[in-house]
Amino acid sequence: MKRAESVGGRLIDLTRREPRGRDQMCPWDLVMTIGQEPIDRAAAAWVIADEIMVARADLDTLAFELWHEAAITGVKLVDKDREHVLNVAAPVFEANDTTGVTGYIGEWLWYLLTRDLTLDPGRRVEILDPPSSTVTDSGPDGLIIHRVEDGTVGFVFRLWEMKKFTGTAAKPSDTIRGAWQQLNNNGAKYLGQMSWGGRYLAPDTRAFVSSLTRQWVDAQESGSGGVSLALNATDVPETAFERSHMHFTTHTHDGALQGLVVAVDDLENFAKNVREYVWSAL
């Protein structure tokens, strides 16, 4: 925690981002963790664990405060305090499912790196929700809506598919291809699964999100797709996403495709470290 706070306290402060593939139809960014020191890796894992528990607790600030104090002091919770926090953390981390937790951490890598990214002038994030509350939820992995104010006021959105690569597939490009195909075939369905009725939204935002599915079906330029891949630092490809347009064909306008590769040393063990930080209070 102290190491994370010393460099800014955000995951993005512990990484470096490099633009890649700017001459292809699907440009992408490579995000690498900074340094090889165990303390930096541990700091990144702590940031994610802390952010997950903030989101898990939501309005239940007591649950977060109990967890946070126990995690940093090393004094485990007992009795009703433990029961309270356990019910907040368990839906994600109780099963210790390595595969599911690794994918879930991949979603959080995308979310935190996207949330704290500096935007171009005239554009701001209107809607960006944290990953789902369970490891195995179906539906969209990520959706970001930007309000664009560059002379005209409007909105654009990008629907993201998140994947992990831990060496079980033949190569990262196979996983990327499958993600684009999944988004190509199911994008409209994912958007149709989303519920907005219970949220307070500005009138113009509400009007925009009410037609997301139709915008996707009509392949309007307001909607685009993205694929994020989390993998081990040793598996970073030299080139990537160069054939994405062949597998994601529903949208063909400029800027319709975007890729992200997030590289972490020993991704599966990194995900276990995040789980251990969450579970350390229990």
C-alpha positions in Angstrom: 0.0 0.0 0.0 2.8 2.4 0.9 4.6 1.7 -2.4 1.4 2.3 -4.4 0.7 5.5 -2.6 4.3 6.7 -3.1 3.9 6.7 -6.9 0.4 8.0 -7.1 -1.9 5.3 -5.8 -3.3 4.2 -9.1 -2.6 1.2 -11.2 -1.8 3.4 -14.2 1.0 4.9 -12.1 2.6 1.5 -11.9 2.6 0.9 -15.7 3.8 2.3 -18.9 1.7 2.5 -22.1 3.1 2.2 -25.6 1.1 2.8 -28.8 1.4 0.0 -31.4 0.0 -0.7 -34.8 -0.9 2.9 -35.7 -0.7 2.1 -39.4 -3.2 -0.8 -39.3 -7.0 -0.8 -39.2 -7.0 -1.9 -35.5 -4.4 0.1 -33.6 -3.5 -1.1 -30.1 -1.7 -0.2 -27.0 0.7 -2.3 -25.0 0.6 -1.7 -21.2 3.5 -3.1 -19.2 4.1 -3.1 -15.5 7.0 -0.8 -14.5 10.1 -2.5 -13.1 10.7 -6.1 -12.1 11.0 -5.5 -8.4 8.6 -7.6 -6.2 7.4 -4.5 -4.4 6.1 -2.9 -7.6 4.2 -6.1 -8.6 2.8 -6.3 -5.0 1.8 -2.7 -5.1 -0.2 -3.3 -8.3 -1.9 -6.3 -6.8 -2.8 -4.3 -3.7 -4.3 -1.5 -5.8 -6.5 -3.9 -7.6 -7.6 -5.7 -4.4 -8.4 -2.4 -2.8 -10.4 -1.2 -5.8 -12.3 -4.5 -6.0 -13.3 -4.2 -2.3 -14.4 -0.6 -2.8 -16.7 -1.7 -5.6 -17.8 -4.8 -3.8 -18.8 -2.9 -0.6 -20.4 -0.1 -2.6 -22.5 1.9 -0.1 -21.6 -0.5 2.7 -18.7 1.6 3.9 -18.5 -0.3 7.2 -17.7 -3.5 5.2 -14.8 -1.8 3.4 -13.5 -0.1 6.5 -13.4 -3.4 8.4 -11.7 -5.2 5.5 -9.2 -2.5 4.9 -8.1 -2.2 8.6 -7.7 -6.0 8.9 -5.8 -6.3 5.7 -3.2 -3.6 6.5 -2.8 -4.6 10.2 -2.7 -8.4 9.6 -5.3 -9.0 12.3 -8.0 -11.2 10.9 -11.7 -10.4 11.4 -13.7 -12.7 13.7 -17.3 -13.3 14.6 -19.9 -10.9 13.1 -17.3 -8.7 11.5 -15.9 -11.6 9.6 -19.3 -12.8 8.6 -20.2 -9.3 7.4 -17.1 -8.9 5.2 -17.1 -12.5 4.0 -20.5 -12.0 2.4 -19.1 -9.1 0.5 -15.9 -10.8 -0.7 -17.1 -14.4 -1.2 -19.0 -14.2 -4.4 -15.8 -13.4 -6.3 -13.0 -15.0 -4.3 -14.3 -17.8 -2.1 -14.0 -20.7 -4.6 -10.3 -20.0 -5.4 -11.0 -20.8 -9.0 -7.7 -19.9 -10.7 -9.1 -19.7 -14.2 -12.1 -17.6 -13.3 -10.2 -15.3 -11.0 -7.4 -14.7 -13.5 -10.0 -13.7 -16.1 -11.7 -11.4 -13.6 -8.5 -9.7 -12.7 -8.0 -9.2 -16.5 -11.2 -7.3 -16.5 -10.1 -5.1 -13.6 -6.8 -4.4 -15.4 -8.8 -3.1 -18.3 -11.2 -1.1 -16.2 -8.6 0.7 -14.0 -6.3 1.4 -16.9 -9.2 2.8 -18.9 -10.7 4.8 -16.0 -7.6 6.7 -15.2 -6.4 7.3 -18.8 -6.0 11.0 -19.7 -8.5 11.9 -22.4 -8.3 14.1 -25.4 -9.7 17.6 -25.0 -13.4 17.8 -25.7 -14.1 14.3 -24.5 -15.0 13.0 -21.1 -16.2 9.7 -19.7 -20.0 9.6 -19.2 -20.4 6.0 -18.2 -17.8 3.4 -17.2 -18.9 0.7 -14.7 -16.6 -1.6 -12.8 -16.5 -5.3 -13.8 -19.5 -7.4 -12.8 -19.9 -8.5 -9.2 -19.2 -12.2 -9.9 -16.6 -14.1 -11.9 -18.9 -15.9 -14.3 -21.5 -13.3 -15.2 -22.6 -13.5 -18.9 -23.1 -10.4 -21.0 -20.7 -7.5 -21.9 -17.3 -7.5 -20.4 -16.9 -3.7 -20.7 -18.7 -0.7 -22.0 -17.5 2.9 -22.0 -19.6 5.9 -23.2 -17.9 9.2 -23.9 -19.6 12.6 -24.0 -18.0 14.5 -26.9 -17.9 18.2 -26.8 -15.9 19.4 -29.8 -18.2 22.0 -31.2 -21.2 19.6 -31.1 -22.4 17.7 -28.1 -23.0 14.0 -28.5 -22.0 10.6 -27.4 -19.9 7.6 -28.6 -19.5 4.2 -27.1 -17.1 1.2 -27.3 -18.1 -2.3 -26.4 -15.2 -4.3 -25.1 -14.5 -8.0 -24.9 -11.8 -9.1 -22.4 -9.7 -12.2 -22.6 -6.7 -13.7 -20.9 -3.9 -15.7 -22.4 -1.9 -18.0 -20.2 -0.4 -20.3 -22.7 -3.3 -22.8 -23.1 -4.2 -21.5 -26.5 -1.7 -21.8 -29.4 -0.8 -18.2 -29.4 -2.2 -14.8 -28.4 -3.5 -14.1 -31.9 -5.8 -17.1 -31.6 -7.4 -15.7 -28.4 -7.6 -12.2 -30.0 -9.4 -13.7 -33.0 -11.9 -15.5 -30.9 -12.6 -12.4 -28.9 -13.4 -10.4 -32.1 -15.6 -13.2 -33.4 -17.5 -13.3 -30.1 -18.0 -9.5 -30.2 -19.0 -9.7 -33.9 -21.6 -12.4 -33.2 -22.9 -11.3 -29.9 -22.4 -7.6 -29.6 -26.1 -6.7 -30.1 -27.2 -9.4 -27.6 -24.7 -8.1 -25.0 -26.1 -4.6 -25.3 -29.7 -5.9 -25.2 -28.9 -7.6 -21.8 -28.0 -4.3 -20.2 -30.5 -2.6 -17.9 -30.7 1.2 -17.5 -34.1 1.8 -16.1 -33.0 1.9 -12.5 -30.2 4.4 -13.0 -30.4 8.2 -12.8 -29.2 9.5 -16.1 -29.2 13.0 -17.7 -32.0 13.2 -20.3 -29.6 13.3 -23.2 -27.6 10.4 -21.8 -30.8 8.4 -21.2 -31.9 9.0 -24.8 -28.5 7.8 -26.1 -28.3 4.6 -24.0 -31.9 3.7 -24.9 -30.9 3.1 -28.4 -27.5 1.4 -28.0 -28.7 -2.0 -29.4 -30.2 -0.3 -32.4 -27.1 1.7 -33.0 -25.1 -1.5 -33.0 -27.5 -3.3 -35.3 -27.4 -0.4 -37.7 -23.5 -0.2 -37.4 -23.7 3.5 -36.7 -20.4 5.3 -36.2 -21.4 6.1 -32.7 -20.6 2.5 -31.7 -17.3 0.7 -31.9 -15.6 -2.5 -30.6 -12.5 -3.2 -28.6 -10.6 -6.3 -27.4 -8.4 -6.4 -24.3 -6.0 -9.2 -23.7 -4.2 -9.8 -20.4 -1.1 -12.1 -20.6 2.2 -12.9 -19.2 5.0 -10.4 -19.9 7.0 -13.2 -21.6 4.2 -13.7 -24.1 3.9 -10.2 -25.5 3.6 -10.4 -29.3 5.7 -8.3 -31.6 2.6 -7.6 -33.7 -1.1 -8.0 -32.9 -4.6 -7.1 -34.1 -3.4 -6.7 -37.7 -6.2 -9.0 -38.9 -8.9 -7.9 -36.5 -11.0 -6.3 -39.3 -11.4 -9.8 -40.9 -13.1 -11.1 -37.8 -15.1 -8.1 -36.6 -17.0 -7.1 -39.7 -20.2 -5.5 -38.3 -18.5 -2.0 -38.0 -16.1 -0.7 -40.7 -15.9 3.1 -40.0 -12.6 4.7 -39.1 -11.8 4.0 -35.5 -14.2 1.1 -35.2 -11.6 -1.3 -33.8 -9.2 -0.8 -30.9 -7.0 -3.3 -29.1 -5.2 -3.4 -25.8 -2.6 -5.9 -24.5 -1.8 -5.8 -20.7 1.3 -7.6 -19.8 2.0 -8.8 -16.2 4.8 -10.9 -14.9 3.3 -14.4 -14.1 -0.4 -13.4 -14.6 -1.9 -16.3 -12.9 0.1 -15.9 -9.7 -0.5 -12.2 -9.9 -4.3 -12.9 -9.8 -3.6 -15.2 -6.8 -1.8 -12.4 -5.0 -4.8 -10.1 -5.5 -7.1 -12.9 -4.0 -4.6 -13.3 -1.1 -4.8 -9.6 -0.3 -8.6 -9.7 -0.3 -8.6 -12.9 1.8 -6.0 -11.8 4.2 -8.6 -10.1 6.4 -10.7 -13.3 6.6 
